[in-house]
């Protein structure tokens, strides 16, 4: 066990985390960043979502980056607040009956994913949203005035970021892309697993690189051992799909065991 030290932004005694955390990692992608490494490009290509070539990626990226924010928004917030607490909120119905709403809303930053809704569920999931992760297929679920966080899991997602301002009628300054280095880091932390990292696990790795405190809600199965979204009665018949949930759960548990994140398991 190490003496307490700050690895990246998190005060920890964890040698495991300190050996893996890259304090210099670019968390959000901007046009002022150096060219993306071949390793990070390969991480996207190996996910095999749609057609992808490095040449097309290199050709497309400059135009996309002109259409999204280049601000180091987390860095700005840390200067203002000193420390940032983040809630990463999944969509599991294990939050129903939890009364987590006020706890979630007390965080400086609340990150929600995909088609998450809060109306009618505020007592359990909160009502505050800072960032909503999106890609083109679920853009219809966007709720103003959330900031958009695009996960670069495929070229089509990156291209969507370039269109998001006009498609969603929001300011360019409210659109952010998670840096491909974070996506590559996620795959590496999953022991090089070749499956596509889910939005959930990618957002966890992103959060521990930009926040001083990370609390996690709405991940995992409900008390019946099933995976359902809290806003839908439909059970996921293929939970995980292209994702390797076993590897993702192992990583989440390791982050919790090492004291890097705190997981609120709800009513599971």
N, C-alpha and C positions, 0 to 999 in steps of 0.2 A: 504494500500500500504506500502510495506517495503522500508527502505532506500536501495540504491544500494548495492548489495552484490553479491559475486560469489557463485552460486549454481552449484556444479560440476565445469564446465569450463566457464559457460556463466554468464556475469555480468547482473543482472536483478533485478527488483523490485517485481517480481511476486511471491506472496506467493503460488499460485497454483503450479507453477513449483518447487519452493523450497521444498514444501511438498512431491513432487513426485520424484524428481531427486535423484538418488543414486550415490553420488560422489565416492563410493567405488566399483561401478559396474565394473566387468571385461567386457570390450567391445569386445575384441578378445580372442579367446579360445586357450590356450596353455597347454602343458603337465605339466607345473609347477603349474597350477591352482589347487585349492582344488577340490574334487569330486563335480560334478554337483548336485545341490539340487533336492530333489524329486519334489518340486514345478515346477522347470524348466523342468524337464523330463515330468511331467504331462502336461505342456503347449504344448510340442511337440506331446505327445500321443493324446491329445484331438483334435488336428487338423485333425486326422484320415486320414492322407495321407500314404497309404501303410500299410504294416504290421509293428507293433511296439510293443516291450516289453521292460521293463526296463532292464531285464537281457541281452537281445541282445545289447541294448544301452551300458551298462556297459562293455560288452565283446568286442564290436567293437571299442569303443572310444580310448583306448590306442594306437592301431595300426594306427588309423587315425591321431592322434595328433603327432605321430612320422614322419608323411609324410607331415606336413604343417609347416609354420613358427611359431616359438615361440616368435618372436620379438615383443616388445611393440613399434610398428612403429610410432604410433601417439605420444607416449610419447617422442620418440627420436626426432621427428620433432618439438615438442613444445620446447624441450631443445635448438634446433638449432635456431628456429625462434622466440620463445617467445609466439606467438599466431598463431593459424591456422585458416584460413578462408576456408570453405568448400562449394562447390556447389553440391547439390544433384539434378541430372537431370533425369526427367522422360521422357516418350516417346510421350507425347501428341502433336498433330499437332497444338496446340495453339501457339507453338513457331515459326511456319512458318510466315515469315514477321516481326518477332520481332526484328531482328538484335541484339539478345542477345549474339552472339558468343564471341565478345571481353570481355564482362562482365564475362561470364562463365570461359573463359580461364584465367582471371586475378586472380582466386582463387588459394590458395596454393594446395588444393586437389579437384579433380573433381571425383564424384562418379556417374557412369552410371549403368543402369540396363539391364540385360538380353540381348536381341538381338539388342540393340541400335547400330546404325551406325552413323558416322559423315561425311563421304565422300559425297560431293556434297551439304551438309547442313551446312557447317562450319559457314557461316555468321549468321545463326540463332541459332545453337546449340553448336558452338565451335568445336575445334578439339582436345583439351586436354582431356585425360582420365587418371586418376590415378588408380582407381579401377573399375572393371566391375563385377557386381554381377552375379553369374552363378549357375546353377545346372545341373545335368547330361543331362536332356532332351534338353537343349539348348547349350550344350558345343560346338556344331559345329559353334556357332557364336563368339567364342572367337577370339579376335584380339590382337596379340602381339604388344607392350611389356606391355600391361596392367597387373596390379596386379589383382588377383582373390579374390573376397569376396564371400564366400559361406554362404547362409542363412540356419540355421539348422531347417527348417520347417518340415523335415521328416528324417527318418533314412537313406533313399536312398540318400538324399542330403549330409548327413554327410559322408556316404560311398563313394560318388563321390569325395569328397574333398581328401580322401585318395588315389584315383587313378589319380587325376588331373595332377600331375607332369608328369606321363608317357603318359596319354591320350592327353594332350595339349602340351607336349614337352616344359615345362617351369620349371624354378628352383623352388625347394621346398620353397625357401625364398620369393617367390612371391605369395604364396597361404595362405590365411587367412580365418578362420571361425569366423563368428560372434558368440559370446558366447551365449549359450542357455539362460543365465540370461537376455540378451537383448530381446530375443524372448518372454520370460515370462513377462518381463516388458512391452513389446508392447501390449500383450493381457490384462494386468492389466490396462494400460492406456486407453484401449478401453472399460473400465468399465466391464471387464470380459467377453466381447462378445465371444461366442464360435466359431465364424467363423475363417477361416484361415487368419491371417494377410498377406497382400500382400507384395511383395518385396518393394513397394514404401513406405508404412507406417513403415515397419521394418527398412528401411534405414534411415528414418527421426529420429526415436528413437535412433538408433545407432549413427547418426551424432551429435545429441545434447549432447551425452555423451563423444564424443571424440574431438569435434571442439569448438573453442571459438566463431565463427561466422558461422551461417548456413543460406545460401540462397537457395531457392527452385525454380526450373524451370521445365516446361513441365509436370505439374500435372493438372488433371481436364479435363473438356470438352472444345470443341472449341466453336466458336461464334454461331454455329448452334445447340449447345446443344448435340453434338455427341462426342463419344470418338473414335479417330483414332490415330494410330501411325503416326508420321510425315514422316516415310520412307515407308509407305504403304497406298494405297487407300482403303484398306478394313476396313469397319466399324465394330467395335466390336458389335456383335448382343446380346451378354450376358456380358456387361461390368461388371467386378468384378468377375464373375463366382462364385467360392466358397468363395469369400471375401465379407465382409459387407462394401460396399462403403459408406453407410450413416455414420456408426461409424467412418470410416477412415477420411471422409471429416470433420466430427465434431472435431476430434482430431487435424487435420491439421489446421482448423480454430482457435481452442483454442490456439494452439502453436503460431499462428500468432497474435491473439488478445493480448496474454501475452507478445509479443515482443521477443519471443524465436527464432523464425525463421522469415525470410522475404520471402514472396511468390511473384514471378514474374509471373503474370497471362497471359502474352503474349497477343495474339489477341482475347482472349475469351470474 
